Amino acid sequence: MQKLAGKIALVSGGASGIGKATAHLLANEGARVLVTDRDAAGAERVSREIAEAGGMARPYQLDVTVESDWQTATAAAVDAWGHLDILVANAGISFAKPVTEMSLEEWRNVIAVNLDGVFLGVKHAARCMKSGRGGSIAIVSSASGAKAAANASAYCASKAAVRMLAKTMALEMSKDAPLVRVNTVLPGAVQTPMWNQMEFFQEQIRQLGSEEKVWQEWAKTSPLGRVAQPEDIARAILFLVSEDSSYVTGAEIAVDGGYSAGS
């Protein structure tokens, strides 16, 4: 039996990486998925792939830093399918620069996407869920929100804030029916296209000769001996948004291959 039959889900950052893998998995488990991303063409592509695989999905262009985008996106899910049961707040950006070299604009951009975007998404998705039949929210934070990394202060701070935001929202939303559960996933290094936007990653490619060799070197630092794939994170998200976790809220799952175990 499909775990999410009859459920309606909205996935932010659904055009690639963890978001893409999650959208595919939720649809495969029976959910109808609104695939949202700033990259409209990417959201359209993933929605088409889901449909070709026999699932149900629609694309929607969404900038998570714009509140009106969240209002219209959540309304679009309800208008299309009658209600909203699941939010996967996945969209985020990575950024690495020493504090002394970082501009205020760069700092604010990371906070806007990684923290403000989660706040806005939960605010408007939870309103839909509270006016309907409740639901479940899974937020993608990061192991870097629990274990600091040099030159990643903006990223670490934003992801740490997301963890506490999720816990407080879980408490708030547990008070009244219908119940909305809120939980967090903390991935470690995941092999996604996002890394190619990072200068330090490109420098490692130049030093080692190929992207494949970079991943091989990173795998050596993992207690499990490999780098995570997006599907590893998607499976944890599926647990948190399904009835398998019906007594779980305000919790965190580290999906980092043991990276944070040594902190």
C-alpha positions in Angstrom: 0.0 0.0 0.0 1.2 3.5 -0.8 2.1 5.5 2.3 0.8 8.8 1.0 -2.3 7.8 -1.0 -4.7 10.8 -1.1 -2.2 13.2 0.3 -1.3 16.6 -1.2 2.3 17.8 -0.9 4.2 20.9 -1.7 8.0 20.6 -2.1 10.1 23.7 -2.3 13.4 23.6 -4.2 12.0 20.7 -6.1 13.9 21.2 -9.4 17.0 19.4 -8.4 19.0 17.6 -5.6 17.1 16.6 -2.5 13.9 18.4 -3.6 13.8 16.5 -6.8 14.4 13.1 -5.2 11.8 13.9 -2.5 9.1 15.0 -5.1 9.7 11.7 -7.0 9.5 9.6 -3.8 6.4 11.3 -2.5 4.6 10.9 -5.8 5.7 7.3 -6.0 4.0 6.8 -2.6 0.7 8.2 -3.9 0.9 11.9 -3.1 0.0 14.6 -5.6 2.9 17.0 -5.6 3.2 20.7 -6.3 6.8 20.9 -7.4 8.0 24.4 -6.7 11.3 26.2 -7.5 12.7 29.5 -8.6 13.7 27.6 -11.7 10.4 27.3 -13.5 11.8 25.1 -16.3 13.3 22.8 -13.7 10.1 22.4 -11.8 8.3 21.7 -15.1 10.9 19.1 -16.0 10.6 17.2 -12.7 6.8 17.4 -12.8 6.9 15.9 -16.3 9.2 13.1 -15.1 6.8 12.3 -12.3 3.9 12.1 -14.7 5.8 9.9 -17.1 6.5 7.5 -14.2 2.7 7.3 -13.4 2.5 9.9 -10.6 0.7 13.2 -10.3 2.5 16.5 -10.1 2.2 20.1 -11.1 5.0 22.7 -11.4 4.9 26.1 -9.8 7.5 28.9 -9.8 8.2 30.0 -6.2 10.8 32.3 -4.7 10.8 31.3 -1.1 11.9 34.8 0.1 8.7 36.4 -1.3 5.7 36.0 0.9 3.2 36.6 -1.9 4.7 33.6 -3.7 4.0 31.4 -0.8 0.5 32.7 -0.5 -0.3 31.9 -4.1 1.6 28.6 -4.2 -0.2 27.1 -1.2 -3.5 28.5 -2.6 -2.7 26.8 -5.9 -2.3 23.4 -4.2 -5.6 23.8 -2.4 -7.4 25.1 -5.6 -6.0 22.2 -7.6 -6.6 19.3 -5.2 -8.8 20.6 -2.4 -6.4 20.7 0.6 -2.7 20.6 1.6 -1.3 17.9 3.8 2.4 18.0 3.5 5.1 20.7 3.2 8.7 19.8 2.5 10.6 23.1 3.2 13.8 22.1 1.3 14.9 25.1 -0.7 18.2 26.6 0.4 21.5 27.9 -0.7 25.1 27.2 0.5 27.7 29.9 0.9 31.2 29.9 2.1 33.3 33.0 3.0 35.2 34.2 6.1 33.2 36.6 8.3 35.8 39.4 7.7 35.3 39.2 4.0 31.5 38.8 3.9 29.3 41.7 3.0 26.1 42.4 4.8 24.2 41.8 1.6 25.7 38.3 1.3 24.8 37.5 4.9 21.3 38.7 4.5 20.8 36.7 1.3 21.7 33.5 3.0 19.4 34.3 5.9 16.6 35.3 3.6 16.6 32.0 1.7 17.5 29.5 4.4 15.6 31.0 7.4 13.0 33.5 6.1 12.0 31.1 3.4 11.2 28.4 6.0 9.3 30.8 8.2 7.2 32.0 5.3 6.6 28.5 4.0 5.5 27.0 7.4 3.3 30.1 8.1 1.2 29.8 5.0 1.3 26.0 4.6 0.2 25.5 8.3 -2.7 28.0 7.8 -3.9 25.8 5.0 -3.5 22.6 7.0 -5.1 24.1 10.1 -8.2 25.1 8.1 -8.3 21.6 6.6 -7.4 18.3 8.1 -4.0 18.9 9.6 -0.7 17.8 8.2 3.0 17.3 8.4 5.9 19.6 7.7 9.4 18.4 7.1 12.2 21.0 7.1 15.6 20.4 5.6 18.2 21.9 7.9 21.8 20.7 7.9 24.4 18.9 10.0 26.2 22.2 9.7 23.4 23.6 11.9 24.7 21.4 14.7 28.4 21.2 14.0 30.3 24.4 13.0 32.4 24.7 9.9 35.0 27.4 9.3 34.2 29.9 6.6 30.5 28.9 6.7 29.2 31.2 9.4 26.1 32.5 7.5 25.2 29.0 6.4 25.7 27.4 9.8 23.9 30.2 11.6 20.9 30.0 9.2 20.6 26.2 9.6 21.0 26.3 13.3 18.2 28.9 13.5 16.0 26.7 11.4 16.4 23.9 13.9 15.1 26.0 16.8 12.4 27.6 14.7 11.1 24.1 13.8 11.0 23.1 17.5 9.0 26.2 18.6 6.6 25.8 15.7 6.1 22.1 16.6 5.1 23.2 20.1 2.8 25.9 18.9 1.0 23.7 16.4 0.5 20.8 18.9 -1.9 22.8 21.0 -5.0 22.7 18.8 -6.7 20.4 16.4 -6.3 19.6 13.6 -2.7 18.7 14.4 0.2 19.9 12.3 3.5 18.1 13.0 6.8 19.8 12.4 10.1 17.9 12.2 13.6 18.5 10.8 16.1 16.6 8.7 19.8 17.3 9.1 21.7 16.1 6.1 25.5 16.0 5.9 27.3 16.3 2.5 24.9 15.2 -0.3 26.0 14.7 -3.9 23.9 17.4 -5.5 24.4 20.0 -8.3 24.5 22.8 -5.7 28.1 22.1 -4.9 29.2 23.1 -8.4 28.2 26.7 -7.6 30.8 26.8 -4.8 34.2 28.2 -5.6 36.0 26.0 -3.1 34.4 22.9 -4.7 35.6 24.1 -8.1 39.1 24.6 -6.7 39.1 21.0 -5.4 38.1 19.8 -8.8 41.1 21.7 -10.3 43.4 20.2 -7.7 42.2 16.6 -7.9 41.4 16.5 -11.6 37.7 15.6 -11.7 34.4 16.0 -9.7 34.4 12.2 -9.2 37.7 12.3 -7.4 36.5 15.1 -5.2 33.5 12.9 -4.1 35.9 10.0 -3.5 38.0 12.1 -1.2 35.0 13.4 0.7 33.8 9.8 1.1 36.9 9.0 3.0 36.0 11.5 5.7 32.6 9.9 6.3 32.2 7.2 9.0 30.1 5.2 6.6 32.6 5.6 3.8 30.4 7.3 1.3 28.7 10.6 0.4 25.0 10.7 0.7 22.7 10.6 -2.4 19.6 12.8 -2.5 17.5 9.7 -2.1 19.0 9.0 1.3 17.6 12.2 2.5 14.3 11.8 0.7 13.6 8.5 2.5 14.0 10.2 5.9 11.6 12.9 4.8 9.1 10.3 3.7 9.1 8.8 7.2 8.5 12.2 8.8 5.6 13.2 6.5 3.9 9.8 6.6 1.8 8.1 9.3 4.8 6.0 10.2 5.9 9.0 12.3 2.4 10.0 13.7 3.8 10.3 17.2 6.8 12.4 16.2 7.0 16.2 16.3 9.7 18.7 17.2 12.3 16.0 16.4 15.4 16.0 14.3 16.9 13.2 12.2 20.6 13.5 11.3 21.1 11.8 7.9 24.8 12.5 7.7 26.6 9.1 7.8 27.8 9.7 11.3 29.4 13.1 10.7 27.8 14.8 13.7 28.3 11.8 16.0 31.8 13.1 16.8 30.7 16.6 17.8 
